[in-house]
Amino acid sequence: MLLEPKNSNFFSVAPTLDLSTLIFDEATKIIANSPILTSRFRVTKTYIECKFNNNKFTPLATGKQTMDGRLASVFLVDEAGALRDSLKIASWYRNISFGLGKIGESLD
């Protein structure tokens, strides 16, 4: 989050919010235990924000939220096999604003 362009969005995605927040909770612990990181990040109940470039990390649940309209720089998918619709991953991939692939490339 420190090195990405300004206003980048990071998401963890899982079938339930409980699973998705596992990564969020671990990131929160890392930040809380580092005075250097604590001064550079703001942690709320729903997101983590980098103070100097406005980058934001948010956990999402596929059952409640979609990636529609969200420009993701990075997304982490947990329990991808448990997703109801495997095409969701491909649509999220196409929504990446900065990444290695081109629009329409497969995830292979």
Residue frames as qw, qx, qy, qz and C-alpha x, y, z in Angstrom:
[[0.000, 0.884, 0.468, 0.000, 0.00, 0.00, 0.00],
 [0.335, -0.756, 0.085, 0.556, 2.92, 2.31, 0.60],
 [0.320, -0.307, 0.574, 0.688, 4.35, 1.93, -2.91],
 [0.326, 0.530, 0.735, 0.270, 1.22, 1.87, -5.06],
 [0.089, 0.369, 0.240, 0.893, -0.03, 4.98, -6.90],
 [0.195, 0.027, 0.413, -0.889, -2.27, 7.42, -5.02],
 [0.642, 0.106, 0.156, -0.743, -5.89, 6.45, -4.36],
 [0.420, 0.162, -0.863, -0.227, -5.34, 2.75, -5.11],
 [0.761, -0.267, 0.163, -0.568, -7.84, 0.23, -3.75],
 [0.202, 0.256, -0.941, 0.091, -7.02, -3.12, -2.18],
 [0.767, -0.197, 0.014, -0.610, -9.65, -5.74, -1.39],
 [0.095, -0.145, 0.980, -0.094, -9.79, -9.12, 0.28],
 [0.674, 0.042, -0.236, -0.699, -12.68, -11.18, -1.08],
 [0.007, -0.061, 0.988, -0.142, -14.23, -14.36, 0.32],
 [0.296, -0.424, -0.771, -0.372, -17.66, -16.04, 0.42],
 [0.443, -0.778, -0.443, 0.045, -18.30, -14.59, 3.91],
 [0.010, 0.902, -0.183, 0.392, -17.16, -11.43, 5.63],
 [0.758, -0.597, 0.264, 0.001, -15.70, -13.52, 8.47],
 [0.870, 0.080, 0.254, 0.414, -13.26, -15.17, 6.06],
 [0.433, 0.742, 0.090, 0.504, -12.47, -11.94, 4.29],
 [0.258, -0.908, 0.158, -0.291, -11.67, -10.12, 7.52],
 [0.905, -0.311, 0.063, 0.283, -9.04, -12.70, 8.51],
 [0.633, 0.328, 0.069, 0.698, -6.49, -10.96, 6.28],
 [0.080, -0.802, -0.074, -0.588, -7.75, -7.55, 7.43],
 [0.705, -0.704, -0.002, -0.085, -7.37, -8.54, 11.10],
 [0.855, -0.142, 0.067, 0.495, -3.80, -9.75, 10.57],
 [0.399, 0.543, 0.086, 0.734, -2.86, -6.55, 8.74],
 [0.353, -0.833, -0.071, -0.421, -4.39, -4.56, 11.62],
 [0.831, -0.524, 0.016, 0.185, -2.25, -6.47, 14.14],
 [0.727, 0.168, 0.078, 0.661, 0.92, -5.83, 12.14],
 [0.116, 0.704, 0.085, 0.695, 0.17, -2.11, 11.99],
 [0.568, -0.777, -0.079, -0.262, -0.75, -1.91, 15.69],
 [0.856, -0.417, 0.062, 0.298, 2.56, -3.52, 16.70],
 [0.630, 0.172, 0.152, 0.742, 4.76, -1.17, 14.69],
 [0.116, -0.739, -0.212, 0.629, 5.17, 2.48, 15.69],
 [0.115, -0.275, 0.500, 0.813, 6.45, 3.28, 12.19],
 [0.053, -0.319, -0.818, -0.475, 3.40, 1.73, 10.50],
 [0.124, -0.682, -0.649, 0.315, 0.98, 3.18, 13.06],
 [0.077, -0.610, -0.008, 0.788, 2.10, 6.67, 12.07],
 [0.045, 0.229, -0.611, -0.757, 1.51, 5.93, 8.36],
 [0.267, -0.275, -0.834, -0.397, -1.83, 4.07, 8.47],
 [0.452, -0.127, 0.308, -0.827, -5.29, 4.80, 9.81],
 [0.183, -0.118, -0.973, -0.077, -7.26, 1.72, 10.89],
 [0.540, -0.110, 0.134, -0.824, -11.05, 1.77, 11.19],
 [0.664, 0.013, 0.678, -0.314, -13.57, -1.04, 11.66],
 [0.775, 0.515, 0.328, -0.164, -14.18, -1.31, 7.91],
 [0.712, 0.647, -0.063, 0.267, -10.94, -0.29, 6.18],
 [0.633, -0.481, 0.106, 0.597, -7.24, 0.52, 6.50],
 [0.405, 0.899, 0.105, 0.130, -6.04, 3.72, 4.87],
 [0.676, -0.002, -0.016, 0.737, -2.50, 4.81, 4.05],
 [0.132, -0.824, -0.282, 0.474, -2.28, 8.41, 5.32],
 [0.164, -0.592, 0.300, 0.730, 0.07, 9.87, 2.75],
 [0.052, 0.134, -0.702, -0.698, -1.36, 8.46, -0.51],
 [0.617, 0.096, 0.180, -0.760, -5.01, 7.68, 0.41],
 [0.464, 0.123, -0.839, -0.257, -4.70, 4.02, -0.58],
 [0.638, -0.236, 0.341, -0.649, -7.39, 1.91, 1.04],
 [0.239, 0.088, -0.966, -0.054, -7.73, -1.78, 1.97],
 [0.624, -0.088, 0.202, -0.750, -11.28, -3.11, 2.48],
 [0.185, -0.008, 0.983, -0.005, -12.54, -6.65, 3.17],
 [0.577, 0.121, -0.205, -0.782, -15.56, -7.73, 1.08],
 [0.484, 0.057, 0.857, -0.169, -17.93, -10.68, 1.15],
 [0.067, -0.002, -0.725, -0.685, -19.22, -11.98, -2.18],
 [0.078, -0.514, -0.854, 0.011, -22.61, -12.74, -0.69],
 [0.087, -0.791, -0.408, 0.449, -23.18, -9.11, 0.30],
 [0.059, 0.826, -0.183, -0.530, -21.04, -6.98, -2.00],
 [0.829, 0.443, 0.237, 0.244, -19.79, -7.07, -5.55],
 [0.510, -0.307, 0.220, 0.773, -16.74, -5.59, -7.23],
 [0.308, 0.711, 0.484, 0.407, -18.96, -3.66, -9.63],
 [0.012, 0.948, 0.075, 0.309, -17.76, -0.08, -9.83],
 [0.606, -0.735, 0.242, 0.184, -14.70, -0.76, -7.67],
 [0.592, 0.710, -0.361, 0.122, -11.36, -0.10, -9.30],
 [0.854, -0.483, 0.163, 0.108, -9.10, -2.62, -7.64],
 [0.209, 0.780, -0.590, -0.020, -5.34, -2.35, -7.77],
 [0.195, 0.240, -0.939, 0.149, -5.03, -5.62, -5.85],
 [0.770, -0.275, 0.059, -0.573, -7.52, -8.19, -4.66],
 [0.002, 0.286, -0.942, 0.174, -6.92, -11.32, -2.60],
 [0.765, -0.121, -0.293, -0.561, -9.43, -14.14, -2.97],
 [0.196, -0.266, 0.883, -0.335, -9.82, -16.66, -0.16],
 [0.481, 0.229, 0.810, -0.244, -11.82, -19.85, -0.66],
 [0.289, 0.353, -0.421, -0.784, -12.21, -19.21, -4.39],
 [0.196, -0.056, -0.944, -0.260, -13.59, -22.72, -4.87],
 [0.007, -0.455, -0.795, 0.400, -16.45, -21.92, -2.50],
 [0.193, 0.298, -0.056, -0.933, -17.65, -18.94, -4.54],
 [0.609, 0.427, 0.581, -0.331, -21.11, -19.47, -5.98],
 [0.632, 0.764, 0.126, -0.043, -20.18, -17.95, -9.32],
 [0.739, -0.227, 0.262, 0.578, -16.67, -18.62, -10.63],
 [0.420, 0.637, 0.305, 0.571, -17.17, -15.93, -13.27],
 [0.285, -0.952, -0.106, 0.017, -17.03, -13.33, -10.50],
 [0.645, -0.495, 0.266, 0.518, -13.27, -13.78, -10.22],
 [0.513, 0.286, 0.463, 0.664, -12.84, -13.11, -13.94],
 [0.040, 0.871, 0.331, 0.361, -14.99, -9.98, -13.71],
 [0.482, -0.843, 0.037, 0.233, -12.95, -8.73, -10.74],
 [0.674, -0.176, 0.368, 0.616, -9.78, -9.41, -12.65],
 [0.361, 0.576, 0.433, 0.592, -11.06, -7.30, -15.53],
 [0.192, -0.942, -0.221, -0.164, -11.72, -4.45, -13.09],
 [0.680, -0.443, 0.004, 0.584, -8.10, -4.18, -11.97],
 [0.227, 0.970, 0.016, -0.082, -6.94, -0.67, -12.74],
 [0.118, 0.768, -0.629, 0.000, -3.24, -1.47, -12.32],
 [0.866, -0.198, 0.445, -0.108, -1.91, -4.98, -12.80],
 [0.356, -0.374, 0.748, 0.418, 0.10, -7.46, -14.76],
 [0.400, 0.318, 0.825, 0.242, -2.59, -8.69, -17.12],
 [0.145, 0.000, -0.339, -0.930, -4.59, -7.09, -19.87],
 [0.608, 0.142, 0.311, -0.716, -8.35, -6.89, -19.88],
 [0.859, 0.272, -0.156, -0.404, -9.82, -10.20, -20.95],
 [0.361, 0.438, -0.816, 0.105, -6.76, -12.34, -20.19],
 [0.820, -0.336, -0.441, -0.142, -7.43, -15.55, -18.32],
 [0.504, -0.772, 0.317, -0.223, -6.30, -16.07, -14.72],
 [0.984, -0.011, 0.021, 0.175, -4.15, -19.07, -15.73]]
